[in-house]
Every structure is written in structure tokens, then in C-alpha cells.
Amino acid sequence: MKSATFLLALLVATSSAVAAPKRLDDRGSPRSQVNVESRWVHSGEGLNPEQMNAMVATIPNLEFRLDTSAYVGKRARIYLVIPEFVQGLRGPNGMRVEWTTRGQFMAGAALPGQRALVYDGPIQRSSMQESLDLSVYLDARYLERGLRFDPVFEIDVVP
């Protein structure tokens, strides 16, 4: 019985030793409010409701500067996180974000409330800079006025 209790305690300690993801400081990013216009994806007659309400907005060359100084010399995974609650969106199924990159990050996609891997490797500098080209796909049935979201980056150190 003692060994089973010790094993359980060891498993709990091991699982809690894995650090929770940390949000990366991106205050160095040249941010400003980006006003984006969306357009309809499909046109014509005979569209189903999903096609009729499909919109896309593109945001080219959105630059991020991430403070990675605490992780230099370590191997890490960096994730792009889309917030679960997006102002102006009535539900997470009404939006999908896709991106391509202009540097060392990986292209990907995520829904609100998800995080997607964008980098897996050694952290070599105290700051990482990346530019993303975003495409925000929207379902007009979920939209309210003033859609606003602010993606963030999280880091996990890999042992």
C-alpha cells in the first residue's frame, strides 16, 4: 500500500513538474489597431446558407516581436493562441484564422479557444521577430458589430 501511495504521489509530482505554458511578452510589436474590410467568399445564385454567409478578411504583414530572453539556450515550442471569446462574435464556430509566415514560424490555422504550434526548436536570441499574413474566415450568421480579437503567443520549454 505504501508503494502505491508513493507511486501516486510521484505521478502527481511529475505531472505538476511540467510547466504550464507561459504567455510571451509582445509589447515590442509595432501594434496599432488594424481596420480590416471583409469580402464575401462566394457570389451568385443557388448558394447554401454556409456559402451565402462565408466572408474573409485578410491582414497582410502583421508583425510580432516576442521577448524570448528568459528562454535563450533552451528548446521550446511557441504557440499562437486565438482567444476563446472574441468581441463581436456570437460563438467560436463563426471564425477560423489561417496564417502564412515570412520567416521561421510555421503556417497554420486555429479556431477561437485553440492554440496552434508555430515554432519548435532552440531559442537562440532574446527576441524573435515574425510577420504573419492572416486570413480571417467568418460566418456572417455569428457576427455582431465591432469584431475585435488579439492573438497572443505562449511558450512551453521542452525538456
N, C-alpha and C positions, 0 to 999 in steps of 0.2 A: 504494500500500500504506500509505503514511504517513497519507493522509486517511482510509482505512478504519479504521485503528487509532485515530486521533484521534476519529472519529465514534463508535466503540465506547466509548472512554473517556468521551466526553461523555454518551452514553446512560446509562452506569453512574453517572456523577456526578449526572445529572439524576434518575434513579430513586432514588438514595440521598438526594437533597436533600428528597424528600417525607418529611416527618417521620412517624415511626411514631406510632400513637395513644398518648396518654398517659392513664393512669388518673387520674380526678378524685378528689380528697380529699373523702370524705363523712363525716369524723369529727364534723362538726357536726350530723349527723342524730340525731334523738331515737330511738335504737335500743334495743330490748330484744328478748329472744328472744320470738318470736311463736309461740304454740302454736295450731295450726290443726287443726280437725277436718275430715276429708273425708267426702263422702257419695257414694253410688252414683248415677251419672247415669241409669241405666235400671233399671226393675224389671219383673217379670212373667216369663212363660214364653216359650220359643221364641227366646231371645236367642242371637246368635252369640258366639263367645269374646271378640271385641273389645268388644261391647256389655256382656257379662257382667262384664268386668273394668274397665270405664270408671268412673273416680272423678273428682271435682272438689273442690278446696278453695279457698275464697275468703278473701282477705285485704284487707279494705277500708281505705282511707285510710292507706296506708303512706307515711310522709313521708320525703323525702330533701332534704338541704341540701348542695349541691355548691359547693366552693370554686373559683370561676372567676376569681379575682383576677389570675392571670397572663395572662388572655386578654381582659381588658376592652378594647373598641375593635376587636377582631378579629372576623372572621366565622369561625364554626366549626360543626362537626357534632358532636352529642353522641349517643352510642350507649348503650343498656342492654345489658349483657353477662351472659348466663347461663353460669356456669362449665361447662366441659366435663365435669368429674367431679362428680357430686352424691352426697354421702354418703347412703347408704340406697337408691340406685338402681342396679340392675344393668346398665343400659345407657341411652344417650341417647334411644332411641326410647320410653322409658317415661314421658316427661314433656314437656309443652308448656306454656309460660307465656304468658298473654294479659293485656293490661292496658288500662285506660282511664285517662284523666288528669283532673285537676281544675284544670288551669292551662294553661300554654303548651306543654307537651310533646305529642307525637303518640301516639295509641294504637297498639298493635302486638302482635306475638307473636314468640316465639323458642323454639327447642329448646336443650337443653344444648349448649354449644360454639358458639353463634351470638351475634351481636350485631345489634341492631336500632336503626335510626335513630329517635331520639325528639325531636331538635331540630336545626334547620338555620337559622342566622341569626346576627345580630350578638350578641356578648356585651356587655351594657350595664352589668352590675353585678358586683361582686366575689363575689357569692354568688347561686346560683339555688336556689329552693325549689320543690319539686313534690310533690304527693301522688298516688299511684297506687292504683288498685283492681286487685288481682291476682286472676286465676283460674288455678289450677294444675291442669291436666288430667293425670291419672295413669292408667297401665295397671297394675293390681294384679299382673300377672304379672312385673313388673320390680321390685317393691318389696321392700325389706328393712326392718327396724326402724329408726326414727330418721331419717327423711328430713330432710336439712338442706342448704340452699344459701343463698348470699349473693350476690345480684346486685351488679354493680359498674357504674360508668359510665366510659366512655372518651371522649376528645375528640380531634378532628382539626381543626387550623386549616386553613381554606380560603384559598388564595392569592387 
